[in-house]
Amino acid sequence: MWKRFRSNMGAMIGVVLLLSVIVIAMIAPLIFSDGPWQMVQRPFLAPFAVDGLPLGTDTLGRNVAAQLAYGARVSLLVGLVSTVVALLIGVPLGALAGFYGGYVDEGAMRFTEFFQTIPNFALAIVLVAIFEPTLTSITIAIAIVSWPPVARLVRAEVMSVRTREFVDAARLAGLSKPRILIQQVLPNTVSPIIVMASLMVATAILLESSLSFLGLGDPNSMSWGYMIGAARTVIRTSWWLSFFPGIAIVITVLALNLIGEGLNDAFNPHLSRKGKA
């Protein structure tokens, strides 16, 4: 699998781009010790107009490069944590529904459909608006709107795996149903879950940026969406204030999608060859 993943040029480009963003996020406090909120020069300085400010300053004279670096920390953190929380909700629910079937499946799927009847972004806005906009509430809101597809995917995979011969052999060996589910069935559903998780992180970053753009982000945390939202009134005169965070979002989401496609091809080589043919 690793060899197939490495041979995918798009996936390796995605890995390099994502690692670059992660490294910048990690070393942000070392490069920009003043932080993203400190005023360092007069407002609206264009990129490279002053030494030490390669991306210029914003409406309050703050370093745009520092804001980008610290914004990467927030975007990656929200994307990763919300995805983990969504997986912790969706995987067990989907596994129980797919393995036991019957009333358990009916109840779990009706519960899942209840969340899917409301558009994800609209539900996220409502949840964040109800609570005080903080990183915690934003992360929880994104996780709540992200878990239903995970549950449906895991359910379908478990329903496919539970009919295989090795599962029948485990039943004949006297293993209990929970043990069969945990030890025999779930390990064979890991591949699609990993692929979906990589794409979910990208979606979570877009959702967080959209919420911050609308003013529903954490006012104490610098994010790329906050930068774009704060610069929308001066987009014609100070293009760099929205251009650079927009490019950062595009690069990060593109990297995660390339990695997701590479993982999908690596885990499902037959599907990849069929698509190329």
Residue frames as qw, qx, qy, qz and C-alpha x, y, z in Angstrom:
[[0.000, 0.885, 0.466, 0.000, 0.00, 0.00, 0.00],
 [0.309, -0.796, 0.094, 0.513, 2.80, 2.42, 0.92],
 [0.409, -0.129, 0.590, 0.684, 4.52, 1.77, -2.41],
 [0.194, 0.617, 0.660, 0.382, 1.31, 2.51, -4.30],
 [0.158, -0.925, -0.278, 0.205, 0.83, 5.68, -2.26],
 [0.387, -0.614, 0.290, 0.624, 4.40, 6.87, -2.93],
 [0.382, 0.120, 0.665, 0.631, 4.01, 6.24, -6.65],
 [0.109, 0.823, 0.541, 0.131, 1.04, 8.63, -6.75],
 [0.388, 0.249, -0.020, 0.887, 2.55, 11.99, -7.69],
 [0.282, -0.645, -0.221, -0.674, -0.53, 13.95, -6.64],
 [0.756, -0.589, -0.285, 0.002, -0.56, 12.33, -3.21],
 [0.707, -0.158, -0.150, 0.673, 3.12, 13.10, -2.61],
 [0.131, 0.447, 0.089, 0.880, 2.57, 16.72, -3.64],
 [0.526, -0.672, -0.273, -0.443, -0.26, 16.84, -1.14],
 [0.804, -0.423, -0.265, 0.323, 1.97, 15.42, 1.60],
 [0.512, 0.107, -0.066, 0.850, 4.66, 18.03, 0.91],
 [0.125, -0.558, -0.176, -0.801, 2.14, 20.88, 0.93],
 [0.674, -0.637, -0.289, -0.237, 0.46, 19.67, 4.13],
 [0.777, -0.278, -0.232, 0.515, 3.77, 19.13, 5.90],
 [0.316, 0.322, -0.002, 0.892, 4.81, 22.65, 4.93],
 [0.379, -0.639, -0.194, -0.641, 1.64, 24.08, 6.48],
 [0.807, -0.513, -0.287, 0.052, 2.13, 21.98, 9.63],
 [0.676, -0.037, -0.180, 0.714, 5.75, 23.08, 10.01],
 [0.064, 0.468, 0.049, 0.880, 4.81, 26.75, 9.60],
 [0.586, -0.638, -0.248, -0.433, 2.07, 26.33, 12.20],
 [0.840, -0.373, -0.279, 0.280, 4.44, 24.66, 14.65],
 [0.586, -0.062, -0.096, 0.802, 7.25, 27.22, 14.40],
 [0.011, 0.802, 0.323, 0.503, 4.95, 30.27, 14.29],
 [0.494, -0.863, -0.092, 0.058, 5.75, 31.32, 17.90],
 [0.709, -0.318, 0.202, 0.595, 9.47, 31.09, 17.14],
 [0.408, 0.356, 0.374, 0.753, 9.30, 33.19, 13.98],
 [0.152, -0.618, -0.197, -0.746, 6.70, 35.70, 15.15],
 [0.373, -0.163, -0.711, 0.573, 7.27, 36.12, 18.86],
 [0.160, 0.007, 0.186, -0.970, 4.99, 39.18, 19.04],
 [0.335, 0.384, 0.816, -0.273, 1.97, 37.14, 18.03],
 [0.228, 0.437, 0.659, 0.568, -0.71, 37.89, 15.41],
 [0.125, -0.865, -0.487, -0.013, -2.45, 40.69, 17.34],
 [0.444, -0.575, -0.005, 0.687, 0.52, 43.01, 17.89],
 [0.401, 0.909, 0.115, -0.014, 0.55, 46.25, 15.85],
 [0.751, -0.223, 0.231, 0.577, 3.96, 46.50, 14.20],
 [0.258, 0.000, 0.342, 0.904, 3.61, 49.25, 11.58],
 [0.369, 0.276, 0.077, -0.884, 1.09, 51.62, 10.07],
 [0.678, 0.313, 0.613, -0.258, -2.02, 50.03, 8.53],
 [0.717, 0.654, 0.201, -0.132, -2.40, 48.92, 4.90],
 [0.123, -0.684, 0.619, 0.366, 1.27, 48.43, 4.11],
 [0.838, 0.407, -0.229, -0.283, 1.58, 46.51, 0.84],
 [0.959, -0.151, 0.131, 0.201, 3.65, 43.30, 0.65],
 [0.754, 0.073, 0.076, 0.648, 7.44, 43.90, 0.68],
 [0.086, 0.905, 0.100, 0.404, 6.92, 47.63, 1.24],
 [0.310, -0.805, 0.414, -0.291, 8.90, 47.44, 4.48],
 [0.426, 0.352, -0.817, 0.165, 11.71, 45.08, 5.50],
 [0.054, -0.056, 0.862, -0.501, 10.53, 42.36, 7.84],
 [0.533, 0.356, 0.483, -0.597, 6.92, 42.50, 6.61],
 [0.148, -0.108, 0.806, 0.563, 6.88, 40.34, 3.47],
 [0.003, 0.496, 0.826, 0.267, 3.07, 40.16, 3.34],
 [0.086, -0.508, -0.132, -0.847, 2.34, 43.69, 4.55],
 [0.045, 0.099, 0.683, -0.722, 0.02, 44.80, 7.36],
 [0.033, -0.555, -0.814, -0.168, -3.73, 44.70, 7.88],
 [0.102, -0.796, -0.340, -0.490, -6.30, 47.36, 8.78],
 [0.543, -0.838, -0.028, -0.031, -4.77, 47.82, 12.24],
 [0.164, 0.824, -0.529, 0.118, -1.12, 47.58, 11.30],
 [0.766, -0.353, 0.528, -0.096, -0.68, 43.94, 12.30],
 [0.041, -0.466, 0.802, 0.371, 1.71, 41.55, 10.54],
 [0.819, 0.226, -0.136, -0.510, -0.20, 39.56, 7.91],
 [0.568, 0.346, -0.746, 0.043, 2.51, 36.86, 7.78],
 [0.061, -0.168, 0.806, -0.564, 2.18, 36.31, 11.52],
 [0.649, 0.111, 0.277, -0.700, -1.58, 36.09, 11.18],
 [0.766, 0.311, -0.457, -0.327, -1.24, 33.47, 8.44],
 [0.377, 0.291, -0.839, 0.261, 1.13, 31.34, 10.53],
 [0.222, -0.026, 0.719, -0.658, -1.00, 31.49, 13.66],
 [0.695, 0.196, 0.004, -0.692, -4.16, 31.01, 11.60],
 [0.614, 0.261, -0.724, -0.172, -2.76, 27.71, 10.34],
 [0.061, 0.117, -0.870, 0.476, -2.60, 26.48, 13.94],
 [0.484, 0.159, 0.437, -0.741, -6.29, 27.22, 14.51],
 [0.706, 0.321, -0.294, -0.558, -7.48, 25.80, 11.19],
 [0.511, 0.254, -0.821, 0.000, -5.51, 22.55, 11.53],
 [0.076, -0.067, 0.807, -0.582, -6.50, 22.14, 15.17],
 [0.597, 0.207, 0.276, -0.724, -10.22, 22.60, 14.50],
 [0.691, 0.344, -0.473, -0.424, -10.08, 20.36, 11.42],
 [0.392, 0.231, -0.878, 0.149, -8.27, 17.53, 13.19],
 [0.151, 0.005, 0.763, -0.629, -10.15, 17.58, 16.50],
 [0.631, 0.227, 0.136, -0.730, -13.59, 17.91, 14.91],
 [0.666, 0.293, -0.609, -0.314, -12.81, 14.99, 12.61],
 [0.229, 0.147, -0.905, 0.328, -11.71, 12.81, 15.54],
 [0.358, 0.114, 0.571, -0.730, -14.88, 13.67, 17.47],
 [0.691, 0.288, -0.175, -0.639, -17.03, 12.94, 14.41],
 [0.549, 0.254, -0.791, -0.087, -15.32, 9.56, 14.01],
 [0.006, 0.065, -0.848, 0.526, -15.86, 8.74, 17.69],
 [0.540, 0.230, 0.369, -0.721, -19.59, 9.34, 17.17],
 [0.686, 0.409, -0.271, -0.537, -20.09, 7.94, 13.66],
 [0.370, 0.345, -0.861, -0.059, -17.95, 4.79, 13.76],
 [0.140, 0.017, 0.903, -0.406, -19.55, 3.10, 16.81],
 [0.554, 0.353, 0.332, -0.677, -23.07, 4.07, 15.73],
 [0.623, 0.471, -0.422, -0.460, -22.57, 2.84, 12.17],
 [0.220, 0.293, -0.929, 0.055, -20.87, -0.34, 13.35],
 [0.309, 0.120, 0.794, -0.510, -23.69, -1.25, 15.74],
 [0.622, 0.438, 0.113, -0.640, -26.32, -0.50, 13.10],
 [0.563, 0.483, -0.577, -0.344, -24.62, -2.54, 10.40],
 [0.156, 0.259, -0.941, 0.153, -23.70, -5.51, 12.59],
 [0.236, 0.170, 0.823, -0.488, -26.87, -6.04, 14.61],
 [0.155, -0.235, -0.675, -0.682, -29.44, -4.82, 12.08],
 [0.264, -0.562, -0.783, 0.037, -33.13, -4.94, 12.96],
 [0.225, -0.914, -0.336, -0.019, -34.41, -2.35, 15.40],
 [0.533, -0.577, 0.115, 0.608, -30.88, -1.18, 16.19],
 [0.381, 0.112, 0.496, 0.772, -30.26, -0.41, 12.53],
 [0.001, -0.735, -0.556, -0.389, -33.66, 1.27, 12.12],
 [0.376, -0.870, -0.236, 0.212, -33.22, 3.46, 15.19],
 [0.521, -0.438, 0.231, 0.696, -29.64, 4.45, 14.36],
 [0.317, 0.246, 0.544, 0.737, -30.45, 5.33, 10.75],
 [0.086, -0.836, -0.481, -0.248, -33.53, 7.37, 11.65],
 [0.455, -0.788, -0.066, 0.410, -31.41, 9.26, 14.17],
 [0.483, -0.185, 0.403, 0.755, -28.77, 9.83, 11.48],
 [0.200, 0.530, 0.593, 0.572, -31.33, 11.02, 8.95],
 [0.215, -0.889, -0.375, 0.151, -32.64, 13.57, 11.44],
 [0.375, -0.664, 0.186, 0.619, -29.27, 15.37, 11.29],
 [0.371, 0.006, 0.620, 0.691, -29.01, 14.98, 7.52],
 [0.175, 0.753, 0.615, 0.155, -32.34, 16.72, 6.88],
 [0.109, -0.964, -0.040, 0.241, -30.75, 20.05, 7.88],
 [0.626, 0.687, -0.193, 0.314, -27.98, 21.51, 5.66],
 [0.770, -0.164, -0.308, 0.533, -24.60, 21.14, 7.36],
 [0.298, 0.263, -0.108, 0.911, -23.62, 24.79, 7.19],
 [0.398, -0.571, -0.190, -0.693, -27.01, 26.02, 8.42],
 [0.815, -0.480, -0.325, -0.001, -26.93, 23.62, 11.37],
 [0.664, -0.030, -0.254, 0.702, -23.37, 24.68, 12.22],
 [0.025, 0.446, 0.004, 0.895, -24.39, 28.35, 12.20],
 [0.617, -0.585, -0.243, -0.466, -27.31, 27.63, 14.53],
 [0.846, -0.334, -0.324, 0.259, -25.20, 25.60, 16.95],
 [0.515, 0.093, -0.189, 0.831, -22.42, 28.20, 17.13],
 [0.148, -0.512, -0.106, -0.840, -24.93, 31.03, 17.46],
 [0.709, -0.572, -0.351, -0.216, -26.65, 29.30, 20.39],
 [0.770, -0.464, -0.122, 0.421, -23.41, 28.99, 22.34],
 [0.120, -0.907, 0.220, 0.337, -20.66, 31.55, 22.76],
 [0.779, 0.593, -0.187, 0.077, -18.37, 31.41, 19.70],
 [0.414, -0.708, 0.570, 0.062, -15.24, 29.69, 20.95],
 [0.284, 0.440, -0.816, -0.244, -12.88, 27.13, 19.46],
 [0.218, 0.010, 0.939, -0.265, -14.58, 24.47, 21.57],
 [0.538, 0.473, 0.467, -0.519, -18.11, 25.31, 20.42],
 [0.491, 0.623, -0.375, -0.480, -16.99, 25.63, 16.78],
 [0.107, 0.340, -0.930, -0.087, -15.21, 22.28, 16.93],
 [0.335, 0.187, 0.856, -0.346, -18.22, 20.56, 18.50],
 [0.553, 0.569, 0.173, -0.583, -20.60, 22.14, 15.96],
 [0.420, 0.554, -0.607, -0.385, -18.48, 20.96, 13.03],
 [0.045, -0.170, 0.981, -0.083, -18.23, 17.47, 14.54],
 [0.467, 0.317, 0.656, -0.501, -22.00, 17.28, 14.99],
 [0.622, 0.616, -0.011, -0.483, -22.66, 18.09, 11.33],
 [0.297, 0.602, -0.704, -0.232, -19.85, 15.78, 10.12],
 [0.341, -0.237, 0.893, -0.173, -20.58, 12.42, 11.75],
 [0.774, 0.298, 0.338, -0.446, -23.71, 11.25, 9.78],
 [0.693, 0.570, -0.392, -0.204, -21.78, 10.37, 6.56],
 [0.057, 0.476, -0.854, 0.201, -19.28, 8.45, 8.69],
 [0.567, -0.016, 0.689, -0.452, -22.05, 6.41, 10.30],
 [0.806, 0.450, 0.077, -0.376, -23.56, 5.55, 6.92],
 [0.485, 0.621, -0.614, -0.056, -20.19, 4.56, 5.46],
 [0.122, -0.354, 0.877, -0.301, -19.28, 2.33, 8.40],
 [0.707, 0.138, 0.491, -0.490, -22.73, 0.75, 8.39],
 [0.784, 0.521, -0.180, -0.285, -22.41, -0.19, 4.72],
 [0.335, 0.568, -0.745, 0.101, -18.90, -1.58, 5.21],
 [0.343, -0.231, 0.808, -0.421, -19.89, -3.60, 8.29],
 [0.799, 0.262, 0.291, -0.456, -22.93, -5.04, 6.50],
 [0.703, 0.563, -0.410, -0.143, -20.61, -6.19, 3.71],
 [0.174, 0.511, -0.802, 0.257, -17.93, -7.65, 5.99],
 [0.545, -0.218, 0.622, -0.518, -20.28, -9.48, 8.41],
 [0.902, 0.253, 0.097, -0.336, -21.36, -11.93, 5.66],
 [0.454, 0.625, -0.634, -0.028, -17.83, -13.12, 4.90],
 [0.862, -0.046, -0.505, 0.003, -16.50, -16.56, 5.75],
 [0.418, 0.205, -0.604, 0.647, -14.03, -15.52, 8.44],
 [0.382, -0.288, 0.273, -0.835, -16.90, -13.94, 10.39],
 [0.881, -0.128, -0.243, -0.384, -18.87, -17.20, 10.17],
 [0.727, 0.141, -0.585, 0.329, -15.76, -19.03, 11.36],
 [0.046, 0.302, -0.506, 0.806, -15.52, -16.70, 14.35],
 [0.678, -0.246, 0.057, -0.690, -19.15, -17.42, 15.23],
 [0.914, -0.007, -0.394, -0.100, -18.53, -21.18, 15.02],
 [0.511, 0.260, -0.594, 0.564, -15.50, -20.74, 17.26],
 [0.468, -0.608, -0.607, 0.210, -17.81, -19.41, 19.95],
 [0.262, 0.017, -0.137, 0.955, -16.78, -15.77, 19.96],
 [0.084, 0.667, 0.570, -0.472, -19.34, -13.32, 21.31],
 [0.388, 0.790, 0.394, 0.265, -20.95, -10.76, 19.01],
 [0.118, -0.981, 0.107, 0.107, -19.16, -7.73, 20.54],
 [0.561, -0.504, 0.536, 0.380, -15.83, -9.54, 20.23],
 [0.614, 0.354, 0.585, 0.394, -16.51, -10.48, 16.61],
 [0.224, 0.938, 0.239, 0.113, -17.45, -6.88, 15.83],
 [0.247, -0.920, 0.262, 0.151, -14.36, -5.40, 17.47],
 [0.526, -0.475, 0.637, 0.302, -11.76, -8.00, 16.51],
 [0.535, 0.167, 0.748, 0.355, -12.95, -9.31, 13.16],
 [0.336, 0.765, 0.522, 0.171, -15.29, -6.81, 11.49],
 [0.060, -0.974, -0.040, 0.213, -14.10, -3.30, 12.39],
 [0.448, -0.530, 0.480, 0.536, -10.42, -3.87, 11.43],
 [0.445, 0.229, 0.705, 0.502, -11.61, -4.65, 7.89],
 [0.165, 0.872, 0.438, 0.142, -13.40, -1.31, 7.60],
 [0.435, -0.652, 0.009, 0.621, -10.39, 0.86, 8.48],
 [0.436, 0.070, 0.463, 0.768, -9.34, 1.67, 4.91],
 [0.046, 0.666, 0.490, 0.560, -12.43, 3.65, 3.80],
 [0.407, -0.848, -0.298, 0.163, -12.61, 5.34, 7.20],
 [0.531, -0.424, 0.153, 0.718, -9.06, 6.66, 6.83],
 [0.276, 0.303, 0.498, 0.764, -9.81, 7.96, 3.34],
 [0.171, -0.797, -0.484, -0.318, -12.98, 9.69, 4.52],
 [0.518, -0.720, -0.198, 0.417, -11.19, 11.16, 7.55],
 [0.457, -0.149, 0.243, 0.843, -8.62, 12.90, 5.36],
 [0.038, 0.473, 0.501, 0.724, -11.39, 14.51, 3.32],
 [0.386, -0.780, -0.492, -0.020, -13.35, 15.41, 6.45],
 [0.492, -0.485, -0.093, 0.717, -10.43, 17.45, 7.78],
 [0.205, 0.119, 0.381, 0.894, -10.50, 19.53, 4.59],
 [0.227, -0.633, -0.581, -0.459, -14.26, 20.03, 4.88],
 [0.504, -0.696, -0.400, 0.318, -13.90, 21.03, 8.54],
 [0.403, -0.256, 0.072, 0.876, -11.29, 23.66, 7.65],
 [0.003, -0.341, -0.483, -0.806, -13.66, 25.14, 5.06],
 [0.394, -0.700, -0.572, -0.165, -16.54, 25.15, 7.55],
 [0.510, -0.580, -0.254, 0.583, -14.44, 26.87, 10.22],
 [0.277, -0.052, 0.240, 0.929, -13.26, 29.47, 7.71],
 [0.145, -0.509, -0.572, -0.627, -16.84, 30.11, 6.59],
 [0.468, -0.723, -0.497, 0.107, -18.06, 30.53, 10.17],
 [0.466, -0.448, -0.073, 0.759, -15.20, 32.92, 10.98],
 [0.171, 0.208, 0.417, 0.868, -15.91, 34.87, 7.79],
 [0.291, -0.643, -0.540, -0.458, -19.48, 35.41, 8.99],
 [0.159, -0.595, 0.332, -0.714, -18.25, 36.67, 12.35],
 [0.873, -0.374, -0.042, -0.311, -19.03, 33.43, 14.22],
 [0.745, 0.258, -0.492, 0.370, -15.40, 32.55, 14.90],
 [0.649, -0.558, -0.308, 0.416, -13.54, 32.75, 18.18],
 [0.137, 0.969, -0.003, 0.205, -12.71, 36.47, 18.64],
 [0.467, -0.782, 0.407, 0.069, -9.63, 35.52, 20.66],
 [0.710, -0.130, 0.607, 0.332, -8.13, 33.22, 18.03],
 [0.237, 0.620, -0.393, -0.637, -6.68, 34.27, 14.70],
 [0.672, 0.188, 0.709, 0.095, -7.89, 32.17, 11.77],
 [0.230, 0.018, 0.589, 0.775, -7.81, 32.38, 8.00],
 [0.024, -0.655, -0.697, -0.291, -11.57, 32.88, 7.81],
 [0.267, -0.819, -0.288, 0.419, -11.36, 35.73, 10.32],
 [0.326, -0.376, 0.317, 0.807, -8.67, 37.39, 8.18],
 [0.114, 0.293, 0.684, 0.658, -10.81, 37.22, 5.04],
 [0.160, -0.763, -0.625, -0.043, -13.90, 38.42, 6.86],
 [0.318, -0.733, -0.138, 0.585, -12.06, 41.38, 8.40],
 [0.245, -0.326, 0.427, 0.807, -10.70, 42.38, 4.99],
 [0.331, 0.503, 0.755, 0.259, -13.88, 42.11, 2.92],
 [0.086, 0.919, 0.299, -0.241, -14.62, 45.84, 3.21],
 [0.044, -0.837, 0.364, 0.405, -11.22, 46.80, 1.77],
 [0.807, 0.071, 0.542, 0.224, -10.82, 44.03, -0.79],
 [0.571, 0.771, 0.185, 0.210, -10.54, 46.49, -3.71],
 [0.066, 0.936, -0.280, 0.201, -7.87, 48.70, -2.15],
 [0.260, -0.600, 0.739, -0.161, -5.96, 46.12, -0.05],
 [0.837, 0.188, -0.383, -0.341, -6.21, 42.92, -2.04],
 [0.425, 0.351, -0.793, 0.261, -3.45, 41.10, -0.12],
 [0.353, -0.261, 0.600, -0.669, -5.46, 41.00, 3.11],
 [0.833, 0.110, 0.312, -0.443, -7.92, 38.48, 1.66],
 [0.708, 0.529, -0.439, -0.165, -5.72, 37.01, -1.08],
 [0.205, 0.476, -0.818, 0.249, -3.06, 35.38, 1.13],
 [0.459, -0.097, 0.746, -0.472, -5.42, 33.67, 3.62],
 [0.813, 0.361, 0.066, -0.453, -7.55, 32.54, 0.68],
 [0.583, 0.536, -0.608, -0.046, -4.51, 30.98, -0.96],
 [0.108, -0.363, 0.843, -0.382, -3.60, 29.31, 2.36],
 [0.697, 0.100, 0.497, -0.508, -7.06, 27.73, 2.56],
 [0.789, 0.492, -0.203, -0.306, -6.90, 26.56, -1.06],
 [0.357, 0.544, -0.752, 0.105, -3.44, 25.01, -0.61],
 [0.287, -0.239, 0.815, -0.442, -4.37, 23.19, 2.60],
 [0.760, 0.237, 0.368, -0.480, -7.69, 21.86, 1.31],
 [0.702, 0.560, -0.380, -0.221, -6.08, 20.85, -1.99],
 [0.133, 0.488, -0.840, 0.197, -3.30, 19.02, -0.13],
 [0.483, -0.064, 0.742, -0.461, -5.80, 17.08, 1.98],
 [0.802, 0.402, 0.129, -0.422, -7.89, 16.15, -1.06],
 [0.544, 0.588, -0.592, -0.088, -4.80, 14.95, -2.94],
 [0.094, -0.340, 0.881, -0.316, -3.81, 12.85, 0.06],
 [0.664, 0.126, 0.525, -0.518, -7.34, 11.46, 0.28],
 [0.787, 0.501, -0.169, -0.319, -7.33, 10.48, -3.39],
 [0.335, 0.553, -0.758, 0.086, -3.89, 8.92, -2.98],
 [0.339, -0.190, 0.819, -0.422, -5.05, 6.88, 0.02],
 [0.779, 0.293, 0.271, -0.484, -8.13, 5.76, -1.89],
 [0.691, 0.560, -0.426, -0.168, -6.00, 4.57, -4.80],
 [0.112, 0.481, -0.834, 0.245, -3.57, 2.86, -2.43],
 [0.470, -0.050, 0.743, -0.474, -6.29, 1.02, -0.49],
 [0.729, 0.438, 0.457, -0.261, -8.33, 0.19, -3.62],
 [0.194, -0.441, 0.615, 0.624, -5.83, -0.49, -6.44],
 [0.309, 0.317, 0.848, 0.292, -8.39, -2.37, -8.56],
 [0.171, 0.859, 0.441, -0.195, -10.76, 0.59, -8.58],
 [0.123, -0.772, 0.259, 0.568, -7.87, 2.87, -9.51],
 [0.266, -0.173, 0.774, 0.548, -6.84, 0.74, -12.47],
 [0.275, 0.562, 0.772, 0.114, -10.43, 0.43, -13.65],
 [0.085, 0.897, 0.216, -0.377, -10.82, 4.22, -13.55],
 [0.153, -0.618, 0.491, 0.595, -7.62, 4.73, -15.55],
 [0.313, 0.104, 0.855, 0.399, -8.71, 2.14, -18.10]]
